[in-house]
Amino acid sequence: MDKKRLDYYKKKLLTRREELLRTIARTAEEGRLADEDPTVDLADKAANSYTKEFLFGQTNHDRATLQLIDEALERIRESEFGLCANCREEMQQKRLEAVPWARHCITCQEKHEMGQF
C-alpha cells in the first residue's frame, strides 16, 4: 500500500479513536449522573438501572472497537496494515474503507465467524 493511502487510513483511524474516547468519557459521566439521581420512586430506579446497563454495554463495545483501532495503528507502524492477519493477502479497499480496523479479509472473517479457525 502506498504512503498516501496509509496516511489516509491513519488519519481516519485517529479521528475515529478520538470520537470513541470522547464517547466513552461522556458515557461514563452519564452513568455517574444516573447514580446521583435522588429518585425514590421504584419505577425511576428501574429506569436508571436500565440506563446504566445500556451505557455499560455501549462502553464495552466502544472499548473493544478502540482496541481494534489501536491494533490497526500498530499494524501501520509495522508496515502490515491492509494485510489479512490469517491468510496474509491484501484486503480489498472497500473493506478497509468500511472498517479500517479490520484484521481479516472478508473470506477469512466469514470463516472466523463460523468458527473454522
C-alpha positions as CSV (number, residue, x, y, z in Angstrom):
1,M,0.0,0.0,0.0
2,D,1.4,3.4,-0.9
3,K,2.2,6.1,1.7
4,K,-0.6,8.4,0.7
5,R,-3.2,5.7,1.2
6,L,-1.6,4.7,4.6
7,D,-1.7,8.3,5.7
8,Y,-5.4,8.5,4.7
9,Y,-6.3,5.4,6.8
10,K,-4.1,6.6,9.7
11,K,-6.0,9.9,9.8
12,K,-9.3,8.1,9.6
13,L,-8.4,5.7,12.4
14,L,-7.1,8.6,14.6
15,T,-10.3,10.6,14.1
16,R,-12.4,7.6,15.0
17,R,-10.2,6.9,18.0
18,E,-10.8,10.5,19.3
19,E,-14.5,10.2,18.7
20,L,-14.6,7.0,20.7
21,L,-12.6,8.4,23.6
22,R,-15.0,11.3,23.8
23,T,-18.0,9.0,23.7
24,I,-16.5,6.7,26.4
25,A,-15.9,9.7,28.7
26,R,-19.4,11.1,28.1
27,T,-21.0,7.7,28.7
28,A,-19.0,7.3,32.0
29,E,-20.2,10.7,33.1
30,E,-23.9,9.9,32.2
31,G,-23.5,6.6,34.2
32,R,-22.3,8.6,37.2
33,L,-25.1,11.1,36.9
34,A,-27.7,8.3,36.8
35,D,-26.3,7.1,40.2
36,E,-26.6,10.6,41.7
37,D,-30.2,11.0,40.9
38,P,-32.0,11.0,44.3
39,T,-35.2,9.3,43.0
40,V,-37.4,7.5,45.4
41,D,-39.9,6.1,43.0
42,L,-39.2,2.4,42.2
43,A,-40.0,2.9,38.5
44,D,-37.4,5.7,38.3
45,K,-34.8,3.5,40.0
46,A,-35.6,0.7,37.5
47,A,-35.3,3.2,34.6
48,N,-31.9,4.4,36.0
49,S,-30.7,0.8,36.4
50,Y,-31.7,0.1,32.8
51,T,-29.9,3.2,31.6
52,K,-26.7,2.3,33.4
53,E,-26.8,-1.3,32.0
54,F,-27.3,0.1,28.5
55,L,-24.5,2.6,28.9
56,F,-22.2,-0.1,30.3
57,G,-22.9,-2.3,27.2
58,Q,-22.3,0.6,24.9
59,T,-19.0,1.4,26.6
60,N,-17.8,-2.2,26.3
61,H,-18.5,-2.1,22.6
62,D,-16.7,1.2,22.2
63,R,-13.7,0.0,24.2
64,A,-13.4,-3.2,22.0
65,T,-13.5,-1.0,18.9
66,L,-10.9,1.3,20.4
67,Q,-8.7,-1.7,21.0
68,L,-9.1,-2.8,17.4
69,I,-8.2,0.7,16.2
70,D,-5.1,0.7,18.4
71,E,-4.1,-2.6,16.8
72,A,-4.6,-1.2,13.3
73,L,-2.5,1.8,14.1
74,E,0.2,-0.6,15.3
75,R,0.0,-2.5,12.0
76,I,0.5,0.8,10.2
77,R,3.7,1.4,12.2
78,E,4.8,-2.2,11.5
79,S,4.0,-1.8,7.7
80,E,1.5,-4.7,7.9
81,F,-1.7,-2.6,7.6
82,G,-4.1,-3.9,4.9
83,L,-2.9,-7.5,5.1
84,C,-5.2,-10.2,6.4
85,A,-3.9,-11.5,9.8
86,N,-4.8,-15.0,8.7
87,C,-4.0,-15.6,5.0
88,R,-1.6,-12.5,4.7
89,E,-3.4,-11.5,1.4
90,E,-4.1,-7.8,0.8
91,M,-7.5,-6.7,1.9
92,Q,-10.0,-5.1,-0.5
93,Q,-10.1,-1.3,-0.4
94,K,-13.9,-1.4,0.1
95,R,-13.4,-3.4,3.2
96,L,-10.8,-1.1,4.6
97,E,-12.9,1.9,3.7
98,A,-15.9,0.5,5.6
99,V,-13.9,-1.0,8.6
100,P,-10.4,0.4,8.6
101,W,-9.6,-1.5,11.8
102,A,-10.5,-4.9,10.2
103,R,-8.0,-7.7,10.9
104,H,-9.2,-10.2,8.3
105,C,-10.2,-10.2,4.7
106,I,-13.9,-10.9,4.0
107,T,-13.3,-14.6,3.3
108,C,-11.2,-15.2,6.5
109,Q,-13.7,-13.1,8.5
110,E,-16.6,-15.3,7.4
111,K,-14.5,-18.4,8.3
112,H,-13.7,-16.9,11.7
113,E,-17.4,-16.1,12.4
114,M,-18.3,-19.7,11.5
115,G,-15.6,-21.0,13.9
116,Q,-13.5,-22.5,11.2
117,F,-10.3,-21.0,12.6
